[in-house]
Amino acid sequence: MTTDVRAAAAAVIGDVLKGLSLNQALPIRLAAVSERDRSLLQQLCYGTLRHGPRLQALVAQLLDKPLRDKDRDVQGLLLCGLYQLDNTRVPDHAAVAATVDATRALKKPWAKSMTNAVLRRYLREREQLARALDPASDASHPQWLYQKITKQWPSQAATIIAANNQQPPMTLRVNSRQLSREDCLEVLRGHNISATSGQLSPYAVQLNQPMDVREIPGFSAGQLSVQDEAAQLAALLLQAGAGERVLDACAAPGSKACHILELQPGLTELVAMDIDPDRLHKVAENLERLGLKATLLAADAVQTAPSGPCSFDRILVDAPCSASGVIRRHPDVKLLRRESDVAALAILQGRILNGLWPLLKAGGTLLYVTCSIFDEENSQVVQRFLAEHDDASLSYVDVTWGEAVSFGRQLLPSAEGSDGLFYARLSKAE
């Protein structure tokens, strides 16, 4: 028996409100709905969470008192209902009726009349309720995140915030071992798939409309992978050479490791390491689909040395971060992340760099990457590291993309362009 799609969305959003990530909460619900409803379920979950802070502020105005913790699914349903009224083409009456009906599937019959009353009141008072929102809530951002973006990037804040609230483009990476980008575009045109060349990476192709990867010609054969254009720059900046040994220290799900191998088939070895053994299964799947080989290693970059000192010519550190540059892809960040997390992650990032630096050969290169737009996780981490290591220096990155910042290069998210990533290339003295 399949689950009502709006009830499934409410359950997913409720789980996120309880502290689960969208990646943890969504898969089990996808399996429970009919195949034809899966894309709608994803739209409802991602869309509701993208606008979550705004919708939460509206619900707070519409309810006489907050719902109990055990009724997070009902709160999720209210958020989902408001999202449909404001951001989908579903007629208002149909959205209200379907949302109210979902209370039955949630086995919360007491919520039926309340849900109906809240949604109908919103339709009557929509403009008045919107005027009462503070600027952060109106921009669908938590207060701390809105303030941090506007303070650190005052000139670009409007663009960043707008990008965070939109569905990201679907970008592919062409496997240069199998075909050229021009040939890829020709194949896609032959299948009536509209796409354009990327602006930053020579291997990037952006689809005009997202689609199921299983329907993309060449994907199952390993000719293409899904990877944002900003992330494709990692392999280009690492510049791995033939005969070298490379460590991808935070490898899962393996996109960057696979791109390195595609660009440099002459590597002596690539070690794909991750702290989570389960996440390495995804790395293995990507390697197999692309016909590539790497050594997989479950280890903690902070505590466990994967090899002896001076073992690697190049190290890629795609460090855990606030994900503030990829919020449009991970909208649950708006509800789950706290301002205090940024400082805690900066400490972890420094520990990872300190743990891996001894593994780099003299004359070697370490590429530090985050998907953050915050200076505390980027330039400040690199600055502290350089101050503590006399044998480390910042290597100049000769590119025209992004923003030149104190100790690296910063890409900012844009609605039609790439995600927001930070890059700093460090060299170890001979």
C-alpha positions in Angstrom: 0.0 0.0 0.0 1.4 3.4 -1.0 1.5 6.4 1.2 -0.3 9.7 0.5 2.4 12.0 -1.0 1.5 15.0 1.1 1.5 12.9 4.3 4.9 11.6 3.2 6.2 15.1 2.7 4.9 16.2 6.1 6.6 13.2 7.7 9.9 14.1 6.0 9.7 17.8 7.0 8.7 16.7 10.5 11.8 14.6 10.7 14.0 17.5 9.6 12.4 19.6 12.3 13.4 17.0 14.8 17.0 17.2 13.7 17.4 14.6 10.9 19.0 15.7 7.6 17.0 15.6 4.4 19.3 12.8 3.1 18.4 10.7 6.2 14.7 11.4 6.2 13.7 11.4 2.5 14.8 8.0 1.1 12.5 5.9 3.2 9.5 8.0 2.3 10.4 7.9 -1.4 10.2 4.1 -1.3 6.8 4.3 0.4 5.0 6.4 -2.3 4.1 5.4 -5.8 6.7 5.9 -8.5 4.6 8.6 -10.2 4.5 10.6 -7.0 8.2 10.5 -6.2 9.1 13.6 -8.1 6.3 15.5 -6.5 7.4 14.3 -3.1 10.9 15.6 -3.7 9.5 18.9 -5.0 7.4 19.3 -1.9 10.2 18.5 0.5 12.9 20.5 -1.1 10.7 23.5 -1.9 9.1 23.6 1.6 12.6 23.5 3.2 14.0 26.2 0.9 11.3 28.5 2.1 11.2 26.9 5.6 12.1 30.0 7.8 9.5 32.1 6.0 6.8 29.4 6.3 7.6 28.8 9.9 7.2 32.5 10.7 3.8 32.5 8.9 2.6 29.4 10.8 3.6 31.1 14.0 1.3 33.9 13.2 -1.5 31.6 12.2 -1.5 29.3 15.2 -2.9 30.3 18.6 -0.2 28.3 20.3 2.8 26.2 19.1 2.2 22.5 18.3 3.6 19.9 20.5 6.9 18.2 19.7 5.2 14.9 19.0 3.2 16.7 16.3 6.1 17.8 14.1 4.5 16.0 11.2 1.5 18.2 11.5 3.7 21.3 11.5 5.4 19.8 8.5 2.1 19.4 6.8 1.1 23.1 7.5 4.5 24.3 6.1 3.9 22.1 3.0 0.4 23.4 2.6 1.6 27.0 2.7 4.4 26.2 0.2 1.9 24.9 -2.3 -0.3 28.0 -2.0 2.6 30.3 -2.6 5.0 28.4 -4.9 3.2 25.8 -7.0 0.6 25.8 -9.8 -1.8 23.7 -7.8 -5.1 25.6 -7.6 -5.7 27.0 -4.1 -8.8 24.9 -3.4 -7.1 21.7 -4.5 -4.0 22.4 -2.4 -6.1 23.0 0.6 -8.3 19.9 0.1 -5.3 17.6 -0.5 -3.4 18.9 2.5 -6.4 18.6 4.8 -7.0 15.0 3.5 -3.4 14.1 4.4 -4.2 14.5 8.1 -6.1 11.2 7.8 -3.0 9.4 6.4 -1.0 10.9 9.2 -3.6 9.4 11.6 -4.1 12.8 13.2 -7.9 13.3 12.7 -7.9 16.1 15.3 -5.7 18.2 12.9 -8.2 18.2 10.1 -10.3 21.2 11.1 -7.2 23.1 12.4 -5.3 22.5 9.1 -8.3 23.6 7.1 -8.7 26.8 9.2 -5.0 27.7 9.0 -4.8 27.4 5.3 -8.1 29.2 4.6 -7.1 32.0 7.0 -3.8 32.4 5.1 -5.6 32.8 1.8 -7.7 35.6 3.4 -4.9 37.4 5.2 -1.9 36.6 3.0 -0.7 40.1 2.3 -1.2 41.3 5.9 0.7 38.3 7.3 3.6 38.9 4.8 3.9 42.5 5.9 4.4 41.4 9.5 7.5 39.3 8.7 11.0 40.5 9.6 13.5 40.9 6.7 15.3 37.6 7.4 12.1 35.5 7.6 10.7 37.3 4.5 13.9 36.3 2.7 13.4 32.6 3.8 16.6 32.6 5.9 17.1 32.2 9.7 18.1 35.4 11.4 21.8 34.5 12.0 22.4 33.3 8.5 20.7 36.3 6.9 22.8 38.7 9.1 26.1 36.8 8.4 25.6 36.8 4.6 24.7 40.5 4.5 27.6 41.4 6.8 30.3 39.4 5.0 29.0 39.9 1.4 27.1 43.2 1.5 27.3 43.9 -2.2 26.5 40.3 -3.2 24.0 39.4 -0.5 20.9 39.8 -2.6 22.3 37.5 -5.3 23.4 34.9 -2.7 20.0 34.9 -0.9 18.1 34.7 -4.2 20.2 31.7 -5.3 19.7 30.0 -1.9 15.9 30.1 -2.5 15.9 28.6 -6.0 16.2 25.1 -7.4 19.8 24.7 -8.7 20.6 23.9 -12.3 21.5 20.3 -13.2 25.1 20.2 -14.3 27.0 17.3 -15.8 30.7 16.5 -16.0 31.8 14.9 -19.3 34.2 12.0 -18.9 37.1 13.1 -21.1 38.4 9.6 -21.4 35.3 8.6 -23.4 34.1 11.7 -25.3 34.5 15.4 -25.7 32.1 18.1 -24.5 31.2 18.9 -28.1 30.3 15.3 -28.8 28.3 15.1 -25.6 26.3 18.2 -26.6 25.6 16.7 -30.0 24.4 13.4 -28.4 22.1 15.3 -26.1 20.7 17.4 -29.0 20.0 14.2 -30.8 17.8 13.1 -27.9 16.0 16.5 -27.8 17.7 17.4 -24.5 18.5 21.1 -24.4 21.9 21.8 -22.8 24.7 24.4 -22.9 28.4 24.4 -22.2 29.6 25.5 -18.7 31.4 28.7 -18.1 34.1 27.7 -15.6 35.0 24.1 -16.4 35.8 22.8 -19.9 34.1 19.5 -18.9 30.8 21.1 -17.7 27.4 20.7 -19.4 24.3 22.4 -18.0 20.9 21.0 -18.7 18.2 23.5 -19.3 15.8 21.2 -17.4 16.6 18.7 -14.7 15.9 15.1 -15.5 16.3 11.6 -14.2 19.9 10.5 -14.6 18.7 7.1 -15.9 17.3 8.9 -18.9 20.5 10.8 -19.8 22.2 9.1 -22.7 25.7 7.9 -21.8 25.2 8.2 -18.0 25.0 4.5 -17.2 27.9 3.8 -19.6 30.1 6.2 -17.6 30.3 8.9 -20.1 28.8 11.5 -17.8 28.5 12.3 -14.1 26.4 14.8 -12.2 28.6 17.4 -10.6 28.3 21.2 -10.1 30.6 23.3 -12.1 32.3 24.8 -9.1 33.1 21.3 -7.7 34.7 20.4 -11.1 37.4 23.0 -10.5 38.9 20.9 -7.8 40.6 18.3 -10.1 41.7 21.2 -12.4 43.4 23.1 -9.5 45.0 20.0 -8.0 46.9 19.4 -11.2 47.8 15.8 -10.5 50.7 14.5 -12.7 51.5 11.1 -14.1 53.3 8.8 -11.7 52.1 10.7 -8.7 50.3 9.4 -5.6 47.2 11.3 -4.6 45.0 11.3 -1.5 41.4 12.5 -1.6 41.0 12.8 2.2 37.2 13.4 2.5 36.2 11.5 -0.7 32.6 10.5 -0.4 30.6 10.4 -2.6 33.6 10.3 -4.9 32.9 12.9 -7.6 36.1 14.8 -7.2 38.2 11.6 -6.9 36.7 10.2 -10.1 37.3 13.5 -11.9 41.0 13.4 -10.9 41.3 9.9 -12.3 39.5 10.9 -15.5 42.0 13.7 -16.1 45.1 11.8 -15.1 45.0 8.1 -16.0 48.8 7.8 -15.3 48.6 8.2 -11.5 50.5 5.6 -9.5 47.6 5.5 -7.0 44.7 7.5 -5.8 43.6 6.8 -2.2 39.9 7.8 -1.6 39.5 8.1 2.2 36.5 8.9 4.2 35.6 8.7 7.9 32.3 6.9 7.2 32.7 3.4 5.8 29.1 3.3 4.6 29.7 6.4 2.5 32.6 4.7 0.8 30.1 2.4 -0.8 28.9 5.3 -2.9 32.5 6.0 -3.9 32.9 2.4 -5.0 29.6 2.6 -7.1 30.8 5.7 -8.9 34.2 4.2 -9.6 32.6 1.1 -11.0 30.2 3.0 -13.3 33.0 5.1 -14.7 35.4 2.1 -15.1 38.0 3.6 -12.7 40.1 2.2 -9.9 41.2 3.7 -6.6 42.2 2.4 -3.1 39.3 2.9 -0.6 40.2 3.6 3.0 37.9 4.3 6.0 39.9 6.5 8.3 39.8 9.7 10.3 41.9 12.5 8.8 42.4 14.0 12.2 43.5 10.9 14.1 44.5 8.1 11.7 47.4 8.5 9.3 46.4 6.4 6.2 50.1 6.0 5.2 53.6 6.9 6.3 55.0 10.5 6.4 55.6 12.2 3.1 53.6 9.6 1.2 51.6 11.7 -1.2 52.5 14.1 -4.0 49.1 15.8 -3.8 46.3 15.9 -1.2 42.8 17.1 -1.7 41.0 18.2 1.4 37.3 18.8 0.7 36.6 19.6 4.4 33.4 19.3 6.3 31.8 22.7 6.6 28.6 24.7 7.1 27.5 24.0 3.5 26.6 27.7 3.3 27.6 27.8 -0.4 25.3 24.9 -1.4 22.1 25.7 0.5 20.0 25.5 -2.6 21.0 21.8 -2.9 20.7 21.2 0.8 17.9 23.4 2.0 17.6 21.6 5.3 20.8 23.6 6.3 18.5 26.6 6.9 16.7 24.7 9.7 19.5 22.5 11.0 22.6 24.6 11.1 23.3 27.0 14.0 25.6 30.0 14.1 27.8 28.2 16.7 28.5 25.4 14.2 30.6 27.7 12.0 33.3 28.2 14.7 33.2 24.5 15.7 33.7 23.5 12.1 36.6 25.9 11.7 38.4 24.2 14.5 37.8 20.8 12.9 39.0 22.0 9.6 42.3 23.2 11.2 42.7 19.8 12.9 42.2 18.0 9.5 44.8 20.2 7.8 47.3 19.6 10.7 46.6 15.9 10.6 47.2 15.5 6.9 50.1 17.9 6.3 52.8 15.4 7.4 51.6 13.0 4.7 52.5 15.4 2.0 55.9 15.1 0.3 58.3 18.1 0.2 57.4 20.1 -2.9 53.9 18.7 -2.9 50.5 20.4 -3.2 47.5 20.4 -0.8 44.2 21.8 -2.1 41.9 23.0 0.6 38.3 23.2 -0.4 35.0 24.0 1.3 31.5 24.6 0.1 31.2 27.5 2.5 31.1 31.2 1.8 32.1 32.3 5.3 35.6 33.7 6.0 35.9 31.8 9.4 35.9 28.5 7.5 38.0 29.7 4.6 40.7 32.4 4.7 40.9 32.4 8.4 41.6 28.7 8.6 44.3 28.9 5.9 45.8 32.0 7.6 46.1 30.2 11.0 47.5 27.1 9.3 50.2 29.1 7.5 51.2 30.9 10.7 51.7 27.5 12.4 53.7 25.8 9.6 56.9 27.3 8.4 57.1 24.8 5.5 53.7 25.9 4.0 53.0 28.6 1.6 50.0 29.8 -0.4 50.3 29.0 -4.1 48.9 31.6 -6.5 45.9 30.5 -8.4 45.9 32.1 -11.8 42.1 32.2 -12.7 39.6 34.8 -13.5 36.5 33.2 -11.8 35.3 34.0 -8.4 36.4 36.6 -5.9 40.0 37.0 -4.8 40.0 36.8 -1.0 42.8 37.1 1.5 44.0 33.5 1.4 42.3 31.9 -1.5 39.6 32.1 -4.2 35.9 32.3 -3.4 33.0 31.4 -5.7 29.6 32.6 -4.7 26.3 30.9 -5.5 24.3 32.4 -8.3 20.8 31.4 -9.5 21.9 30.3 -13.0 25.5 29.6 -12.2 27.6 27.5 -9.9 27.5 26.7 -6.2 29.6 28.7 -3.7 33.0 27.0 -3.0 36.3 28.2 -1.6 39.7 27.1 -2.9 43.2 27.6 -1.4 46.2 25.8 -2.8 49.1 25.2 -0.4 52.6 24.2 -1.3 55.1 22.4 0.9 58.7 23.6 0.9 61.3 21.5 -1.0 
